[in-house]
């Protein structure tokens, strides 16, 4: 899918800078002035060869259930309200979910859980998320990830997480209204605390451990305070086994939205 080809929400154009390596990611992220600029640059990034190859292979071979659909097959930028007061940090796009639809947590069972919960709490205008053009809107909430490409076996390498990190760093800097962050899973928790540290927030030592319902408040030298909540990831492994239930998810999101 080429940038600017009419995909709903595609902010990239032929002139959007393309990151070819980690140094490019750092430079292009730092130059982004708005969330839209950042989303456009993320969506054309080619800095991690293994992830580029995988996301594009999946977009060509496709899952049989989606054989008649066009796949996004590009990095998936953050989605939601640019004036969000709650940021939700996941892990990475699903190969046949967001890698197909082009929107975070859209088109898979994880998204079914997350958007239904946000709808119950009044932060989404509809409970279902099918494709990037289905009219879903978030109010006061934005969703992002520390890795923006679908990884093989849902497992990005440490080097890939490191290369992608400046995108999350800059997204945090461009969201001045955020008061709370919900980190989904241990990787989301660690990535969030690391990004906050790089943005000047003081992280307690020893580093707070991830746990469902965990909360840590962090502040920067300017006096800005953020509440960071841990939440089990909305993966099928957690939701099918009952490790994460709807009341558990609603509780953490509701607490964060109330900040």
Secondary structure, DSSP 8 states (H G I E B T S, - for coil): --TTSS-TT----TTS----SHHHHHHHHHH--SHHHHHHHHTT----HHHHHHHHHHHHH--GGGTTS----S----EE-TT-SEEEE-----TTTHHHHSSTT-SSHHHHHHHHHHHHTTSBS-S---STTS---BSSEEEE-S--S--GGG---HHHHHHHHHHHHHHHHT-TT--EEEEEHHHHHHHHHHHHHHTTEE--SS-----TT-EEEEEETT--EEEEEEE----HHHHHHTSS-HHHHHHHHHHHHT-
